[in-house]
Amino acid sequence: MKEIAARHSIRKYKADAVNKDDIKKIIEAGILAPSAKNRQPWKFIVMEGEKKEEALDVMEKGLERSREELKDVPGIEPLISDAFNTLRIMRQAPVVIFVENSNGKIPFVDINVNDRITEIIDSLSIGAAIQNMLLAATELGYGTLWIANTFYAYQELAQYLGINGQLISAVIVGVPDETPNPRPRKSFDEVVEFR
């Protein structure tokens, strides 16, 4: 419970490296997560140093493409701007862990209902793995940020990373350079209904 309360999304990082053994512990925590039918649909691609910068350069190109392709979509500009801000934060952190649904398919193709249900269930399993990773990193004294803005550069990142399944997200890990206040939460009574 202590790590659940202490975990915050960190958006400022020190340049300090993350110990390799700690990276392994963080990922091992993810691997221990429950998964539907024990499919364990996750794959983790750890990027550091020059490889991380290369991957983030690829992401930047993808964001630029999305900005141009989606420019006429109402309300898109703040979302793309936020994705560029996320990229800036990702460049600060020493470690980026890309997360793949090894059973998934690219999100731009139609799939049948059974495959869609399986994909959703596997995404829930991967969410549990990522939460385990965030809590393990918190316990080890690291900050993290769970990234969804990879979707705006999906094609470029998936190709660069050699994703055969579905790129789900990324998690950045590093020594935090901020201590944010807890974000507001809905009250217990707002979100819980006993029947």
C-alpha contacts under 8 A as a table, 3 or more apart, distances in Angstrom:
res1	aa1	res2	aa2	distance
1	M	4	I	5.05
1	M	5	A	6.32
2	K	5	A	5.35
2	K	6	A	6.07
3	E	6	A	4.82
3	E	7	R	5.78
3	E	135	L	5.74
3	E	136	A	7.96
3	E	138	T	6.09
3	E	139	E	6.02
4	I	7	R	5.55
4	I	135	L	6.50
6	A	138	T	7.19
7	R	134	L	7.36
7	R	135	L	6.67
7	R	138	T	5.89
7	R	143	G	7.85
8	H	143	G	7.42
8	H	144	T	7.50
8	H	180	P	7.07
8	H	182	P	7.00
9	S	143	G	7.20
9	S	144	T	5.92
9	S	145	L	4.99
9	S	146	W	7.44
10	I	13	Y	7.47
10	I	143	G	5.58
10	I	144	T	5.56
10	I	145	L	5.65
10	I	176	P	6.48
10	I	178	E	7.08
10	I	179	T	7.86
10	I	180	P	7.42
11	R	89	I	5.85
11	R	145	L	7.06
11	R	176	P	7.99
11	R	178	E	7.69
12	K	89	I	6.73
12	K	92	Q	7.09
12	K	93	A	7.88
12	K	176	P	6.12
12	K	177	D	5.11
12	K	178	E	5.93
13	Y	89	I	7.98
13	Y	92	Q	5.74
13	Y	93	A	5.56
13	Y	143	G	7.76
13	Y	174	G	6.04
13	Y	175	V	5.64
13	Y	176	P	4.61
13	Y	177	D	4.64
13	Y	178	E	7.43
14	K	92	Q	7.27
14	K	93	A	7.27
14	K	174	G	7.04
14	K	175	V	5.50
14	K	176	P	6.09
14	K	177	D	5.42
15	A	92	Q	6.96
15	A	93	A	7.01
15	A	94	P	6.62
15	A	174	G	7.88
15	A	175	V	7.57
16	D	94	P	7.23
16	D	174	G	7.22
16	D	175	V	6.38
17	A	94	P	5.94
17	A	174	G	7.13
17	A	175	V	7.84
18	V	22	D	6.97
18	V	23	I	6.97
18	V	94	P	6.89
18	V	95	V	7.21
18	V	173	V	7.60
18	V	174	G	6.12
18	V	175	V	7.47
19	N	22	D	5.18
19	N	23	I	6.44
20	K	23	I	5.01
20	K	24	K	6.33
21	D	24	K	5.05
21	D	25	K	6.25
22	D	25	K	4.93
22	D	26	I	6.13
22	D	137	A	7.92
22	D	140	L	7.40
23	I	26	I	5.12
23	I	27	I	6.29
24	K	27	I	5.18
24	K	28	E	5.94
25	K	28	E	4.96
25	K	29	A	6.20
25	K	136	A	7.41
26	I	29	A	5.25
26	I	30	G	6.66
26	I	132	N	7.85
26	I	133	M	4.99
26	I	134	L	7.61
26	I	136	A	5.40
26	I	137	A	5.80
27	I	30	G	4.95
27	I	31	I	6.29
27	I	44	F	7.68
27	I	133	M	6.06
28	E	31	I	4.95
28	E	32	L	6.37
28	E	133	M	7.92
29	A	32	L	5.24
29	A	33	A	6.97
29	A	129	A	7.28
29	A	132	N	5.51
29	A	133	M	5.54
29	A	136	A	6.41
30	G	33	A	5.50
30	G	128	A	7.53
30	G	129	A	4.02
30	G	130	I	5.87
30	G	131	Q	7.47
30	G	132	N	5.13
30	G	133	M	5.01
31	I	40	Q	7.60
31	I	42	W	7.97
31	I	129	A	6.31
32	L	129	A	7.23
32	L	132	N	7.95
33	A	125	S	7.33
33	A	128	A	5.83
33	A	129	A	4.88
33	A	132	N	6.68
34	P	38	N	7.13
34	P	40	Q	7.89
34	P	125	S	6.40
34	P	128	A	6.94
34	P	129	A	7.54
35	S	38	N	4.92
35	S	39	R	6.08
35	S	40	Q	5.55
35	S	41	P	7.66
35	S	122	D	7.16
35	S	124	L	7.94
35	S	125	S	4.62
35	S	126	I	7.57
35	S	128	A	7.94
36	A	39	R	6.06
36	A	40	Q	7.62
36	A	121	I	6.66
36	A	122	D	6.72
36	A	125	S	6.41
39	R	122	D	7.86
40	Q	125	S	7.48
41	P	100	E	7.96
41	P	101	N	5.33
41	P	102	S	5.27
41	P	103	N	5.80
41	P	122	D	6.15
41	P	125	S	7.49
41	P	126	I	6.98
42	W	99	V	6.79
42	W	100	E	5.67
42	W	101	N	5.01
42	W	102	S	5.70
42	W	126	I	6.20
43	K	99	V	5.88
43	K	100	E	5.05
43	K	101	N	6.53
43	K	102	S	6.21
44	F	97	I	6.18
44	F	98	F	5.76
44	F	99	V	4.91
44	F	100	E	6.43
45	I	97	I	5.39
45	I	98	F	5.01
45	I	99	V	6.50
45	I	100	E	7.97
46	V	95	V	7.00
46	V	96	V	5.97
46	V	97	I	4.45
46	V	98	F	6.49
47	M	51	K	5.84
47	M	52	K	4.63
47	M	55	A	7.91
47	M	95	V	5.87
47	M	96	V	5.21
47	M	97	I	6.14
47	M	98	F	7.84
48	E	51	K	5.80
48	E	52	K	4.64
48	E	53	E	7.66
48	E	94	P	6.01
48	E	95	V	5.09
48	E	96	V	6.67
49	G	52	K	5.35
49	G	53	E	6.45
49	G	94	P	6.99
49	G	95	V	7.95
50	E	53	E	5.05
50	E	54	E	6.07
51	K	54	E	4.98
51	K	55	A	6.17
52	K	55	A	5.13
52	K	56	L	6.19
52	K	95	V	7.30
52	K	96	V	6.71
53	E	56	L	5.04
53	E	57	D	6.09
53	E	91	R	7.10
54	E	57	D	5.08
54	E	58	V	6.38
55	A	58	V	5.06
55	A	59	M	6.27
55	A	157	L	7.11
55	A	160	Y	7.24
55	A	161	L	7.84
56	L	59	M	4.75
56	L	60	E	6.11
56	L	87	L	7.12
56	L	90	M	7.78
56	L	91	R	7.24
57	D	60	E	5.03
57	D	61	K	6.44
58	V	61	K	5.21
58	V	62	G	6.40
58	V	156	E	6.25
58	V	157	L	6.35
58	V	160	Y	7.39
59	M	62	G	5.00
59	M	63	L	6.21
59	M	87	L	7.78
59	M	150	T	7.27
59	M	153	A	5.41
59	M	156	E	6.63
59	M	157	L	6.00
60	E	63	L	5.04
60	E	64	E	6.21
60	E	84	F	7.47
60	E	87	L	7.31
60	E	153	A	7.47
61	K	64	E	5.08
61	K	65	R	6.24
61	K	153	A	7.47
61	K	156	E	7.62
62	G	65	R	5.00
62	G	66	S	6.20
62	G	152	Y	6.61
62	G	153	A	4.00
62	G	154	Y	7.19
62	G	155	Q	7.37
62	G	156	E	5.66
62	G	157	L	7.61
63	L	66	S	5.02
63	L	67	R	6.07
63	L	80	I	7.09
63	L	83	A	7.35
63	L	84	F	7.13
63	L	152	Y	5.64
63	L	153	A	5.25
64	E	67	R	5.07
64	E	68	E	6.38
65	R	68	E	5.26
65	R	69	E	6.03
65	R	153	A	7.81
66	S	69	E	5.01
66	S	70	L	5.61
66	S	71	K	7.84
66	S	80	I	7.66
66	S	152	Y	6.03
66	S	153	A	7.05
67	R	70	L	5.52
67	R	71	K	5.65
67	R	77	E	7.34
67	R	80	I	6.31
68	E	71	K	5.33
69	E	72	D	7.84
70	L	73	V	5.40
70	L	76	I	6.98
71	K	74	P	7.99
71	K	76	I	6.93
71	K	77	E	7.05
72	D	76	I	7.98
73	V	76	I	5.67
74	P	77	E	7.97
75	G	78	P	6.59
75	G	79	L	7.46
76	I	79	L	5.25
76	I	80	I	6.25
77	E	80	I	5.13
77	E	81	S	5.99
78	P	81	S	5.00
78	P	82	D	6.06
79	L	82	D	5.05
79	L	83	A	6.30
80	I	83	A	4.93
80	I	84	F	6.37
80	I	152	Y	7.53
81	S	84	F	5.12
81	S	85	N	6.33
82	D	85	N	4.94
82	D	86	T	6.16
83	A	86	T	4.93
83	A	87	L	6.24
83	A	149	N	5.29
83	A	150	T	7.86
83	A	152	Y	7.43
84	F	87	L	4.95
84	F	88	R	6.35
85	N	88	R	5.01
85	N	89	I	6.43
86	T	89	I	5.07
86	T	90	M	6.15
86	T	147	I	7.63
86	T	149	N	7.11
87	L	90	M	4.91
87	L	91	R	6.28
88	R	91	R	5.26
88	R	92	Q	6.87
89	I	92	Q	5.29
89	I	93	A	6.85
90	M	93	A	5.44
90	M	96	V	7.20
90	M	172	I	6.50
91	R	94	P	7.53
93	A	96	V	7.26
93	A	172	I	6.21
93	A	173	V	6.07
93	A	174	G	5.25
93	A	175	V	7.86
94	P	172	I	7.75
94	P	173	V	6.75
94	P	174	G	5.82
95	V	172	I	5.60
95	V	173	V	5.22
95	V	174	G	6.53
96	V	170	A	6.58
96	V	171	V	5.81
96	V	172	I	4.48
96	V	173	V	6.51
97	I	170	A	5.37
97	I	171	V	5.10
97	I	172	I	6.16
97	I	173	V	7.97
98	F	167	L	7.54
98	F	168	I	7.84
98	F	169	S	6.04
98	F	170	A	4.19
98	F	171	V	6.46
99	V	167	L	6.18
99	V	168	I	5.60
99	V	169	S	5.34
99	V	170	A	5.51
99	V	171	V	7.67
100	E	163	I	7.02
100	E	165	G	6.49
100	E	166	Q	5.47
100	E	167	L	4.53
100	E	168	I	5.38
100	E	169	S	7.31
101	N	104	G	5.17
101	N	122	D	7.25
101	N	123	S	7.25
101	N	126	I	7.36
101	N	165	G	5.61
101	N	166	Q	4.98
101	N	167	L	6.32
101	N	168	I	6.28
102	S	164	N	6.86
102	S	165	G	4.51
102	S	166	Q	6.50
103	N	119	E	7.55
103	N	122	D	7.85
103	N	165	G	5.57
103	N	166	Q	7.40
104	G	119	E	5.92
104	G	165	G	4.63
104	G	166	Q	4.78
105	K	109	V	7.72
105	K	164	N	7.83
105	K	165	G	5.14
105	K	166	Q	5.07
106	I	109	V	6.40
106	I	165	G	6.77
106	I	166	Q	5.18
106	I	167	L	7.60
107	P	166	Q	7.28
111	I	115	D	6.16
111	I	116	R	6.28
112	N	115	D	5.42
112	N	116	R	6.20
113	V	116	R	4.99
113	V	117	I	6.18
114	N	117	I	5.17
114	N	118	T	6.22
115	D	118	T	5.04
115	D	119	E	6.02
116	R	119	E	4.98
116	R	120	I	6.23
117	I	120	I	5.15
117	I	121	I	6.19
118	T	121	I	5.08
118	T	122	D	6.01
119	E	122	D	5.09
119	E	123	S	6.09
120	I	123	S	5.00
120	I	124	L	6.38
121	I	124	L	5.11
121	I	125	S	6.45
122	D	125	S	4.95
122	D	126	I	6.19
123	S	126	I	4.99
123	S	127	G	6.08
123	S	168	I	7.80
124	L	127	G	4.96
124	L	128	A	6.40
125	S	128	A	5.15
125	S	129	A	6.44
126	I	129	A	4.90
126	I	130	I	6.15
127	G	130	I	5.09
127	G	131	Q	6.15
128	A	131	Q	5.11
128	A	132	N	6.25
129	A	132	N	5.14
129	A	133	M	6.32
130	I	133	M	4.95
130	I	134	L	6.22
130	I	146	W	7.97
130	I	171	V	7.82
131	Q	134	L	5.05
131	Q	135	L	6.23
132	N	135	L	5.21
132	N	136	A	6.09
133	M	136	A	5.08
133	M	137	A	6.08
134	L	137	A	5.18
134	L	138	T	6.20
134	L	144	T	6.32
135	L	138	T	4.99
135	L	139	E	6.19
136	A	139	E	5.06
136	A	140	L	6.32
137	A	140	L	5.05
137	A	141	G	6.33
137	A	142	Y	5.12
137	A	143	G	6.72
137	A	144	T	7.17
137	A	173	V	7.53
138	T	141	G	5.08
138	T	142	Y	5.26
138	T	143	G	6.26
138	T	144	T	7.75
139	E	142	Y	7.49
141	G	175	V	7.33
142	Y	173	V	6.52
142	Y	174	G	5.47
142	Y	175	V	4.99
142	Y	176	P	6.30
143	G	173	V	5.77
143	G	174	G	5.45
143	G	175	V	5.71
143	G	176	P	4.96
144	T	171	V	6.65
144	T	172	I	5.33
144	T	173	V	4.68
144	T	174	G	6.64
145	L	171	V	5.64
145	L	172	I	5.32
145	L	173	V	7.04
146	W	169	S	7.37
146	W	170	A	6.12
146	W	171	V	4.62
146	W	172	I	6.72
147	I	150	T	6.79
147	I	169	S	5.61
147	I	170	A	4.95
147	I	171	V	5.75
147	I	172	I	7.58
148	A	151	F	6.42
148	A	168	I	7.56
148	A	169	S	5.13
148	A	170	A	6.86
149	N	152	Y	5.88
149	N	153	A	7.76
149	N	169	S	7.60
150	T	153	A	5.42
150	T	154	Y	5.90
150	T	157	L	7.65
150	T	169	S	6.08
150	T	170	A	7.21
151	F	154	Y	4.64
151	F	169	S	7.70
153	A	156	E	5.65
153	A	157	L	6.09
154	Y	157	L	5.36
154	Y	158	A	5.86
154	Y	167	L	7.24
155	Q	158	A	5.28
155	Q	159	Q	6.10
156	E	159	Q	5.35
156	E	160	Y	6.10
157	L	160	Y	5.04
157	L	161	L	5.87
158	A	161	L	5.26
158	A	162	G	5.85
158	A	163	I	4.91
158	A	164	N	7.95
158	A	166	Q	7.87
158	A	167	L	6.36
159	Q	162	G	5.13
159	Q	163	I	6.41
160	Y	163	I	7.88
163	I	166	Q	6.62
163	I	167	L	6.64
176	P	179	T	7.46
186	K	190	E	6.23
186	K	191	V	6.95
187	S	190	E	5.18
187	S	191	V	6.76
188	F	191	V	5.57
188	F	192	V	5.90
189	D	192	V	5.37
189	D	193	E	7.24
